[in-house]
Amino acid sequence: MKIIVVSNPNVVEGEADVINALFNEGLELFHLRKPDYSENELIELIEKINAAYHSKIALHQQHQLAERFKINRIHFPESERLKLKEEELVNLKSKGFTLSTSIHELTELNLLSETFEYSFYGPVFESISKKGYQPKTEIQVPKNKKIKLIAIGGITPNKIKEVKELNFDGAALLGSIWGDTKKAIDTFRECSKNVNM
C-alpha cells in the first residue's frame, strides 16, 4: 500500500521546506494541487522543491509545466477528466506520462479509462480540511479493480489499518499533514509505519 501526500490548496508558510523534508523521509509521491495558483506562483513553488524529487510530483493544474520540470505525472480532477477524449489520454500515456484522476462514486471506478494508473476516492472518513464533508455511504471497494484506488479524506495514522481492510491500494494525506506542519513529518512517519504493520 502506498502513502501519497497532497498539497494544501492554499498558501502555506514554509511549504517547500515541508515537502522537501517529506521526500527526505521517504515520500514516494506528492500531488501538487493549487487550483487558484497562477502559472508563475506554481513555478515559484516547484523551483523551491529539490529537482531530484520532481519526478515524484503529480501536477493537478498547469500541466504545461510538466516538460519544463521533468515531471512525468499528471492528475486530472473529475471535472477535467470528463472533458477529455480517450485519444488524448492515450497520447499522453504514449509520451511516458503516468495519469491519475479522482472519482466521487465507487460505481465510476470500473468505467474509467485504463490509461489511468490510479484514482483518488473520497471522502472515506470525515474530512479534516473541509469541515462537515463526510462519506456518503458505506464503502464497498470492488474486489476486481482495473485501476488502483487511493483513499482520501480524513486519513490519520490510526485510520491506515481500516483503509487497508477496506481494500484500498493507498492512502492520500492532506489535512493530517497540513493541519499542523510542525507535526507533518511525525504524522507521515506514523502513517508509513502503520502501512507496514
VMD Tcl script that draws the C-alpha trace (Angstrom):
set ca {
  {0.00 0.00 0.00}
  {1.24 3.46 -0.91}
  {1.17 6.71 1.08}
  {0.66 9.84 -1.01}
  {0.71 13.42 0.26}
  {-1.50 16.06 -1.39}
  {-0.58 19.73 -1.08}
  {-2.74 22.18 0.81}
  {-4.64 24.11 -1.90}
  {-3.83 27.37 -0.07}
  {-0.58 29.19 0.64}
  {1.38 27.53 3.46}
  {4.32 29.20 5.15}
  {7.50 27.18 4.61}
  {5.63 24.74 2.37}
  {8.59 23.80 0.16}
  {10.68 23.01 3.26}
  {7.97 20.61 4.48}
  {7.70 19.00 1.02}
  {11.48 18.51 0.80}
  {11.53 17.10 4.34}
  {8.75 14.63 3.45}
  {10.70 13.46 0.39}
  {13.84 13.12 2.53}
  {11.77 10.96 4.87}
  {10.90 8.58 2.02}
  {7.73 10.03 0.48}
  {7.34 8.42 -2.95}
  {4.57 10.53 -4.42}
  {3.41 14.11 -3.91}
  {0.31 15.56 -5.58}
  {0.67 19.28 -6.24}
  {-2.84 20.71 -6.22}
  {-3.10 24.51 -6.24}
  {-6.31 25.31 -8.15}
  {-6.04 29.07 -7.58}
  {-2.32 29.45 -8.30}
  {-1.14 31.27 -11.40}
  {1.49 29.63 -13.59}
  {4.18 31.87 -12.06}
  {3.13 31.06 -8.49}
  {3.32 27.36 -9.26}
  {6.73 27.75 -10.92}
  {7.99 29.57 -7.84}
  {6.91 26.71 -5.58}
  {8.26 23.93 -7.83}
  {11.62 25.70 -8.07}
  {11.92 25.50 -4.26}
  {11.44 21.72 -4.33}
  {14.69 19.80 -4.80}
  {14.94 18.91 -8.52}
  {15.87 15.34 -7.55}
  {12.26 14.94 -6.39}
  {10.47 16.46 -9.40}
  {9.85 13.00 -10.89}
  {7.83 12.16 -7.75}
  {5.41 15.07 -8.25}
  {1.99 14.77 -9.91}
  {0.62 18.03 -11.32}
  {-3.08 18.80 -10.90}
  {-3.03 22.11 -12.77}
  {-0.77 23.93 -15.26}
  {0.10 20.65 -16.97}
  {2.19 22.57 -19.50}
  {4.88 22.88 -16.80}
  {5.47 19.12 -16.72}
  {8.05 19.10 -19.50}
  {9.93 22.10 -18.14}
  {10.43 20.45 -14.74}
  {10.75 16.85 -15.99}
  {7.54 15.94 -14.17}
  {6.04 12.81 -15.69}
  {2.85 12.53 -13.64}
  {-0.38 14.31 -14.50}
  {-3.60 14.28 -12.48}
  {-6.99 15.13 -13.93}
  {-9.65 16.22 -11.43}
  {-13.03 14.69 -12.28}
  {-14.31 17.89 -13.94}
  {-11.28 17.97 -16.28}
  {-11.34 14.24 -16.99}
  {-14.90 14.46 -18.28}
  {-13.76 16.92 -20.99}
  {-11.05 14.60 -22.33}
  {-11.20 12.20 -25.24}
  {-9.66 8.75 -24.93}
  {-7.13 9.50 -27.70}
  {-5.81 12.49 -25.71}
  {-5.18 10.21 -22.72}
  {-3.58 7.52 -24.90}
  {-1.34 10.17 -26.46}
  {-0.17 11.41 -23.03}
  {0.49 7.86 -21.84}
  {2.46 7.10 -25.02}
  {4.70 10.09 -24.17}
  {5.59 8.43 -20.87}
  {3.17 10.21 -18.52}
  {1.60 8.38 -15.58}
  {-2.03 9.51 -15.38}
  {-4.33 9.69 -12.38}
  {-7.79 11.06 -11.66}
  {-10.48 11.36 -8.97}
  {-13.92 9.82 -8.58}
  {-16.68 10.57 -6.09}
  {-18.78 7.43 -6.64}
  {-17.32 3.93 -6.45}
  {-19.52 2.82 -9.35}
  {-17.39 5.06 -11.59}
  {-14.18 3.13 -10.89}
  {-14.51 0.36 -13.46}
  {-15.86 2.82 -16.04}
  {-12.58 4.75 -16.07}
  {-10.20 4.54 -18.99}
  {-7.41 2.06 -18.32}
  {-4.93 4.77 -19.30}
  {-5.26 5.88 -15.65}
  {-2.93 4.13 -13.23}
  {-4.94 5.07 -10.16}
  {-7.80 7.19 -8.90}
  {-8.48 9.02 -5.66}
  {-11.81 8.30 -3.98}
  {-13.25 10.16 -1.03}
  {-14.06 11.34 1.45}
  {-13.51 7.93 3.04}
  {-13.79 9.43 6.54}
  {-14.95 12.87 7.66}
  {-12.58 15.34 6.02}
  {-10.06 17.16 8.23}
  {-9.51 20.06 5.83}
  {-13.17 20.50 4.76}
  {-15.23 20.52 7.93}
  {-18.53 18.65 7.62}
  {-17.50 16.89 4.39}
  {-18.44 13.28 5.12}
  {-18.65 9.97 3.28}
  {-21.99 9.48 1.52}
  {-22.43 5.76 2.06}
  {-20.79 2.69 3.48}
  {-17.69 1.97 1.39}
  {-17.52 -1.25 -0.57}
  {-14.40 -1.23 -2.74}
  {-14.75 -3.63 -5.70}
  {-12.60 -6.78 -5.38}
  {-11.71 -6.82 -9.09}
  {-10.35 -3.35 -9.78}
  {-8.92 -2.46 -13.20}
  {-7.34 0.65 -11.68}
  {-5.74 1.19 -8.28}
  {-7.85 3.09 -5.78}
  {-6.42 5.60 -3.31}
  {-8.41 6.63 -0.24}
  {-8.58 10.34 0.57}
  {-10.44 12.30 3.23}
  {-9.94 12.25 6.99}
  {-6.97 9.90 6.94}
  {-4.87 9.95 10.11}
  {-2.29 7.37 11.28}
  {-4.91 5.45 13.28}
  {-7.12 5.06 10.16}
  {-4.46 3.36 7.98}
  {-5.36 -0.16 9.17}
  {-9.02 0.43 8.26}
  {-8.03 1.79 4.82}
  {-6.07 -1.43 4.20}
  {-9.00 -3.57 5.39}
  {-11.35 -1.71 3.01}
  {-9.22 -2.97 0.07}
  {-7.72 0.38 -0.98}
  {-4.32 0.39 -2.70}
  {-3.10 3.50 -0.92}
  {-3.95 6.48 1.26}
  {-3.62 10.17 0.45}
  {-2.84 12.53 3.33}
  {-3.86 16.17 3.25}
  {-5.42 17.62 6.41}
  {-3.40 15.40 8.75}
  {-0.16 16.75 7.21}
  {-1.05 20.42 6.66}
  {-3.21 20.96 9.75}
  {-0.04 21.29 11.82}
  {3.13 21.45 9.71}
  {5.32 21.11 12.83}
  {3.98 17.57 13.20}
  {3.93 16.76 9.45}
  {7.00 14.52 9.47}
  {5.91 12.63 12.59}
  {2.45 12.09 11.07}
  {3.96 10.84 7.82}
  {6.32 8.50 9.70}
  {3.48 7.07 11.75}
  {1.29 6.50 8.67}
  {4.19 4.79 6.86}
  {4.85 2.58 9.88}
  {1.17 1.58 10.08}
  {1.14 0.68 6.37}
  {3.85 -1.88 7.00}
  {2.24 -3.44 10.08}
}
mol new
graphics top color blue
foreach p $ca { graphics top sphere $p radius 0.5 }
foreach p [lrange $ca 0 end-1] q [lrange $ca 1 end] { graphics top cylinder $p $q radius 0.2 }
display resetview
